[in-house]
Amino acid sequence: MDVLGSIQEVLRCLTIFLLMQQVESAGPVCMSCSRLPLPSDCSHVISCGGYQSCLTRQFVSPSGTIFFDTGCFDTAKCGTKRSTSSNDTFHADAYDVSGDVITCVECCQDNYCNIKGCGSTPPVPLNVRGPLCFRCDTTESPDGCETVTTCGKDQVCYIESYINPLNGQERYRSGCRSVSMCGGSVINDSSTSEMPCDSCCSWDFCNRGQIKSNPTNLPQTPGCQTYTGTCQDFPGCSSPYLGQFICEDTDMLGGKFCPALCRCCETCRLLL
């Protein structure tokens, strides 16, 4: 084997290793904001790693104002609920470098569970408000949106696919929509495991692609798809150094890890 062939083989093995790590590293989707009055004021989410949990940190500023931080945190460093353990990176009754007094640190493992962390006021019941929906004008994949908004009481969530005329690529938009704009079809069953694109749904966080689901009183998110697989790439596929060899084997590696890059799977409406 020549030098170039050896390099290609090393890169191929590295690609496999990194992609396998990513398969194993899927964690919960968590609220992620800083210094807000309540976790339920947060309008941004983040996908955590498999070794992480959702974090809520409550603290009191030097002026006496209560704030909350939310995000991801290393599960191994999480103590018990409202922990005061010195083994936690953050622990109750501690001062951080800014002078804030940390009064609560809480970890949880379910999707969006830190929206009511540290005993904070949770969102009001869904029957007296509109659903919490993802809202993005353009994303590359059904699960690419990270912005959340509260829709009106007479609205539902939607997600739809479209082709960007400037580059010919399929993109997704999501947000709030009145029921009358849904063609008379709104999915109301939160146990739905997959959902067709260009559809509306009526429960919290329902208009985002497949994510890691855990038992929780907040419903799992359905996938925007019309087949049993998921046509979306793992992050490693976007690297020109790692992704350039993966499509040589679309029957196994390319099809499993980088189907969109290798143009070998059917998405909601487009055969890539």
N, C-alpha and C positions, 0 to 999 in steps of 0.2 A: 504494500500500500504506500503511495507517495505521500509527501508532506501535506498537500492540499486535502487528500482523502482522509488523512489522520485528523486534520483539524475539523473537517466536516463531521467525522464520526464523534469527536469529542463534543462539538456543539450540539449534535443530535442527542447524545446522551444527557447533556446538560439541560437541553430543552425538555426531555422526558422527565428528568428529575424535578425541575422547577414547576412543571405543569402538575405533576403528581402532588407536589407540596401544596399547590393552590387548591387542588381538589379537596385535600384534607383540611385546609385552613378556613373553610367557610364558617363564619360565625353569625351572630345575630345582627339585625339591622337596628341601630339605636339612634335616638335623638342626639344631636350634637350641637350645642350652643354654649356660650359663655356669658356669665354675669346677667342673667335674666331674672325677673321677679318670681317666675314659676317655671318648672320644666315644661308645662303645657303651653308656655309662650314660645317655645322653640319651633322654628319652621324649617329646620335642616336635619337630614339624616345622614348617617355614615354606615357603611358595611364593615363590620368588625372582623378581625381574624378569628380562627377557630380556637385560639388560646385566650381569647378576650371575652369579657362580659360587658353589658351596658352599665355605665357608671352614672350615678347622681352624686354631686357634692354640694352640700349646703354650707354657706359661710356668712359671717356677719362682717361687714366692712368697718373700717375705723369710725365712720360716721354713724354706725348703728343700723345700716340698711341690710336686710337679708337678701342674698342673691343665691342663684343656683348655676352650677356648671353641669353639663351633660356630655357624654361621649363614650369612648371605649376605654377599657382598663384591663390590665393583665389579670386573668382569673386567679392565678396563683397568688396574687397579692391582695385579693379580696378577702376580707374577714367576714364575720357574721354581719347580719343586718345592723346598720348604725353602729358599726364596730368602733371600739376604742383600742383595738389591738395595736401594739407598737410594731407589729410585723407589716402593717399596711403602709403603703407609700404616703397616703393621706390618712390621718386618723382624727377622731373627734377631739375637741378641746385643745387643738394644736394651732399654732400660729404659722402662717406661711410668710414668705419673704416680703409680701406686700403689706403685711400688718393685718390681713383678714383673719378672723377667728373661724376655723373650720368646726362646724357643729354636727355635721353628719356626712358620712360616706357610705353609700349603699350600692351594691352590685346586684344585677339580676340577669337572667340568661335568655329571656324571651324577646321576640321582636317588639320594638317600641316600648318595652316595659318601663324604661326610665322616664316616660312621660308623666309619671305620677310617683317618682321616687322620693325617698326620704320623708314619706308621710305628707307630701305636698298635695294641694288640691288637685284632683284629677279632672279631666275634661267632663263637662256636663253630659248627661245621657244623650245618646244619639237621637232619641225621639223628640228632643226639644231643640235640636240644632241641625245644621247640615253636616255631611260627612267630612272627615279629614281626607283630603285628596292630594295626590302629587300633581304639581303644576309646572310644566316645562314646555317651551315652544319647540325645541329641537333636541332630541337625544339620539344617540347612535343605536341604542338597544332598548327594549321595553323596560328594563330595570335600570336605566341610566339616570333617571330623574332623582334628584336629592332634595328638592324643595317641596315643602308641604304647605297647604293653605286650608282654611276652613271655608267650605262652600256655604251658600245660602240654604235656608231650610227647604226651599222648593227646588234645589239642585241636586245632582248626583255627580259621581266621578266618571270620567271617560278617558279612553286612550285610543288613539288611531294612528295608522301608519300612512305614510305618503312618500312619494318620490321627489327628492329635491331636483328641480329642473337644471340647476347649475352644475351638478356633478353626477346625476343619474343614480344616486345612492338612496336606499330606503332609510327613512328617518321616522321618528315617533314624536307625537305631541300629546300632551295630557293636561287635564285640568278639571274645571267645573262646567256643567252644562245643564240647562233646564231639561226636564223630562220630555218635553215636547220636541226637543231636538234629537232625541235618541231613537226616532223611528218607531216609537211605541214599544221598544224592547229594552228593559232594564233588568239586569241580573241582580236578584235579591238574596240569593243563597250564598252565605259566607263560607259554606263548606266546599264551594266549587274549587276544584283542583286545577282547572285550566279554563281559559276564557278566550274567545275569539277576539282578534283585533277589531278596531272600529266598533267598540261596544261600551255600554254604560253599566255601572254597578253602584250599589247604594250604601256600602258600609265603609268604615274607616280603612284607609290605606289600600283600597282594593285595586287601584289602577296602576300597578307596577308589576314588572316581570317577576319570574320565580325567584324566591329567596329562601334561605334556610328557615324552615318553620319549626316551631316548638309549641307545645300545649300552652295556650294563653287565652285570656278572655278578650284579647284583641285578635281579630280573625287573621289567619294566614293570608298572604297575598297570592292571588292566582297568577298564572303565567299567561302572557299574551301570545297564544300559539294555537295552531290548528292540528298539531300532531303530537305524539307522545314525547319526542325529543325536545331539546331546547337549542335553538340555533343562535347561540351567542358564544363568543370566544372568551377564553380565559385571558387575563391581562398579559401574560407572557407572549401571546401571539402578536402583540403590537410591536414588539422589539424587532428591529431589522436583523439583529444578530441571532436571535433565538427563533424567529418565525420563518426564516428563509428556507429551512430544510423540512419543516413539519409537513408541508403539503406533498412531499414525495410519497407519503404513505397515507392517502386519504381513507383507505379502508379501515385503518386502525387509529393512528395518532391524529392525523389531520381531521378526520371526521368526528373524533371524540372530543378533541380539545380546541380545534380552530376551524369549525365548520364554515363560518362566514368568510374568514380569510381565504380558505381553500375553495370557496364557492361550490360546496358539495352538499348543501342541505336546503330544505324548503322552509322559508320563514313564513310569516302570517300570510303574505300575498305574493312574495317574490321568490322565484327560483334563482338563487345566487349562482 
